[in-house]
Amino acid sequence: MSNEPNNRPRIVIIGCGFGGLEAAKALHKADVDITLIDRTNHHLFQPLLYQVATAGLSAPSIAAPARFLFRKQRNVTTLLGEVVDIDAKSRQVVLENGERIAYDHLIAASGATHSYFGNDQWAAHAPGLKTLEDAFEIRSRVLLAFEHAEREPDESVRAPWLTFAVIGAGPTGVEMAGTLAEIARHTLPEEFRRIDSRKARILLVEGGDRVLQAFPPALSERAKDQLTSLGVEVLTSHKVTQIDGDGIRVNVNGVEQIVVCKTIVWAAGVAASALGKLLARACELPDTSIDRAGRIAVEPDLSLAGHPEISVVGDLALAKSYEKNGETKPVPGVSPSAKQMGRVAAINILARIAGRATQPFRYNDYGSLATIGRKSAVVDVPVPLFGHVRFSGYFAWLFWLFVHVYFLIGFRNRFVVLMDWAWSYMTFNRTARVVVTPERIEPGSATRGTPV
């Protein structure tokens, strides 16, 4: 790609997640040159990633190639690459192959990754869920655990293969645990001869005193009841202190307990990508500009202090919402906030180009949703003049379903997801359960498979 100067402002967007995607779309009519850089070649609809991990959906149903999404937006050039450095003085980003991409304005939207709270060695035993690769890994571990159990004649050795622990009871953890329970109790019982999949233990381990702590206590309690009815063992106030190949160690009111299990899913913590620290160093910002989660503090208009040409959005930004009454509120790390920040960052870039004042970011809260399982969900939606509308159960599940289908990218994705869910609802079957095992499976081994 040529970096020769021209009369059109050059905008570089790092990341094709919700924030980066919305920023690029908001600039579709602008007389600018946009370079969109991402480590993968696709945009991923992360709220449904757990469905890929639990074999409910195939990867193309929730992902779309970035080049396809911007094929008609002629001012966008997409590059598959990883940003390894930023030269803020010369206004260039450096890719892994040494290529330098010049910019007049930069939008950093590289998202988040897993946080093991300083225990990164746990990742080998408890994968998180942020990418398609993570989903494939978890799907393989879950499905192969049942295969190991089928091959194991010793009941005491078989039990750990039929014990699944999900650590963290936020929306992702709750959704994972509920779906795993449905797989064990409704999808697989007729398919195995030596084991009864319905006897599988699904544990949801949470260090706090309730599930879904971002929701009101009443909805948290309903979610717990619905999980329990599905067969999930909800273990609150269980703080994980150790994870290894044999299971997890938890602290319960000062007492150490060991849970023996072979399949562990991490849903307890997230951290901003490493780009936040890289930006802080490149812009010579103080250490206090980065919080414990790796997010970088931004100005009211989402730019960096002393660098108005650099905007940070999404999970990478430590941002505040500037309300009409003059108050400020923290911005939650959810996809609607990333989308809104992406649009505001784009609008502010156009304002700077035109010599106008920028606008502070104001977050519009559209509510919180979490599905628990078949016909079970909780919903908390603010409604003007009426306050918050909160409900759970079947109608909450329908509301969650149609909201997620609506926000999927592309008609094909919406159609395929709706058909897959309808089939799953009628038959309890999960269609994406094929894995390829390149090595021979032996009882007690840790062979991994590759989903297809």
GILIN-V404505 format. One record per residue. N is the residue number from 1. RES is the residue in one small letter. NEAR is the number of other ideal C-beta (glycine too) atoms within 12 Angstrom. Layout:
n=(N/N)
res=(RES/RES)
near=(NEAR/NEAR)
//
This chain:
n=(1/2/3/4/5/6/7/8/9/10/11/12/13/14/15/16/17/18/19/20/21/22/23/24/25/26/27/28/29/30/31/32/33/34/35/36/37/38/39/40/41/42/43/44/45/46/47/48/49/50/51/52/53/54/55/56/57/58/59/60/61/62/63/64/65/66/67/68/69/70/71/72/73/74/75/76/77/78/79/80/81/82/83/84/85/86/87/88/89/90/91/92/93/94/95/96/97/98/99/100/101/102/103/104/105/106/107/108/109/110/111/112/113/114/115/116/117/118/119/120/121/122/123/124/125/126/127/128/129/130/131/132/133/134/135/136/137/138/139/140/141/142/143/144/145/146/147/148/149/150/151/152/153/154/155/156/157/158/159/160/161/162/163/164/165/166/167/168/169/170/171/172/173/174/175/176/177/178/179/180/181/182/183/184/185/186/187/188/189/190/191/192/193/194/195/196/197/198/199/200/201/202/203/204/205/206/207/208/209/210/211/212/213/214/215/216/217/218/219/220/221/222/223/224/225/226/227/228/229/230/231/232/233/234/235/236/237/238/239/240/241/242/243/244/245/246/247/248/249/250/251/252/253/254/255/256/257/258/259/260/261/262/263/264/265/266/267/268/269/270/271/272/273/274/275/276/277/278/279/280/281/282/283/284/285/286/287/288/289/290/291/292/293/294/295/296/297/298/299/300/301/302/303/304/305/306/307/308/309/310/311/312/313/314/315/316/317/318/319/320/321/322/323/324/325/326/327/328/329/330/331/332/333/334/335/336/337/338/339/340/341/342/343/344/345/346/347/348/349/350/351/352/353/354/355/356/357/358/359/360/361/362/363/364/365/366/367/368/369/370/371/372/373/374/375/376/377/378/379/380/381/382/383/384/385/386/387/388/389/390/391/392/393/394/395/396/397/398/399/400/401/402/403/404/405/406/407/408/409/410/411/412/413/414/415/416/417/418/419/420/421/422/423/424/425/426/427/428/429/430/431/432/433/434/435/436/437/438/439/440/441/442/443/444/445/446/447/448/449/450/451/452)
res=(m/s/n/e/p/n/n/r/p/r/i/v/i/i/g/c/g/f/g/g/l/e/a/a/k/a/l/h/k/a/d/v/d/i/t/l/i/d/r/t/n/h/h/l/f/q/p/l/l/y/q/v/a/t/a/g/l/s/a/p/s/i/a/a/p/a/r/f/l/f/r/k/q/r/n/v/t/t/l/l/g/e/v/v/d/i/d/a/k/s/r/q/v/v/l/e/n/g/e/r/i/a/y/d/h/l/i/a/a/s/g/a/t/h/s/y/f/g/n/d/q/w/a/a/h/a/p/g/l/k/t/l/e/d/a/f/e/i/r/s/r/v/l/l/a/f/e/h/a/e/r/e/p/d/e/s/v/r/a/p/w/l/t/f/a/v/i/g/a/g/p/t/g/v/e/m/a/g/t/l/a/e/i/a/r/h/t/l/p/e/e/f/r/r/i/d/s/r/k/a/r/i/l/l/v/e/g/g/d/r/v/l/q/a/f/p/p/a/l/s/e/r/a/k/d/q/l/t/s/l/g/v/e/v/l/t/s/h/k/v/t/q/i/d/g/d/g/i/r/v/n/v/n/g/v/e/q/i/v/v/c/k/t/i/v/w/a/a/g/v/a/a/s/a/l/g/k/l/l/a/r/a/c/e/l/p/d/t/s/i/d/r/a/g/r/i/a/v/e/p/d/l/s/l/a/g/h/p/e/i/s/v/v/g/d/l/a/l/a/k/s/y/e/k/n/g/e/t/k/p/v/p/g/v/s/p/s/a/k/q/m/g/r/v/a/a/i/n/i/l/a/r/i/a/g/r/a/t/q/p/f/r/y/n/d/y/g/s/l/a/t/i/g/r/k/s/a/v/v/d/v/p/v/p/l/f/g/h/v/r/f/s/g/y/f/a/w/l/f/w/l/f/v/h/v/y/f/l/i/g/f/r/n/r/f/v/v/l/m/d/w/a/w/s/y/m/t/f/n/r/t/a/r/v/v/v/t/p/e/r/i/e/p/g/s/a/t/r/g/t/p/v)
near=(20/13/21/10/13/13/11/19/28/34/43/47/49/49/48/46/47/36/49/51/43/36/46/44/30/33/38/22/14/28/18/34/31/41/42/47/41/38/31/29/22/31/40/39/36/41/36/41/38/41/42/42/48/44/38/41/38/28/31/25/34/36/37/29/22/35/21/21/29/32/14/11/24/16/25/32/27/31/30/22/29/24/39/23/24/39/23/26/12/17/26/25/42/26/25/16/14/13/22/25/35/27/36/28/39/46/54/52/48/46/42/35/30/32/28/27/23/11/23/18/14/30/24/19/30/40/33/40/46/36/29/33/26/31/38/31/33/41/44/36/41/52/42/33/46/41/34/36/38/23/24/26/14/15/15/13/20/30/23/32/41/37/34/46/48/50/45/41/43/36/42/42/46/48/48/51/52/47/46/51/39/39/43/39/26/28/32/33/19/14/22/26/13/21/26/20/34/23/23/39/34/41/39/47/45/36/29/24/20/28/43/44/26/27/34/25/19/18/35/33/23/30/49/36/22/37/43/25/22/33/30/41/27/36/35/30/21/33/26/39/23/24/34/22/21/22/30/41/27/31/20/22/13/10/13/16/22/22/34/26/38/39/49/47/47/40/41/37/32/33/30/40/37/27/44/42/26/31/43/34/21/30/32/16/26/14/14/12/27/29/24/16/25/32/36/43/32/44/29/28/34/51/36/39/23/20/30/27/33/45/48/55/55/51/42/51/52/33/41/25/28/24/18/11/9/11/12/17/19/23/37/28/35/31/36/29/36/43/34/33/51/45/36/41/49/40/32/37/40/27/23/28/24/15/8/13/13/28/23/26/38/27/31/22/23/24/28/36/39/44/44/47/45/33/25/36/39/43/37/32/26/19/15/11/7/9/12/20/23/30/26/36/25/21/18/33/30/23/28/38/32/21/26/34/30/19/26/33/36/23/13/17/32/25/15/29/36/22/19/31/33/17/18/30/22/12/15/23/22/33/24/34/28/17/26/17/22/12/13/11/26/14/23/21/21/24/24/28/30/19/30/18)
//
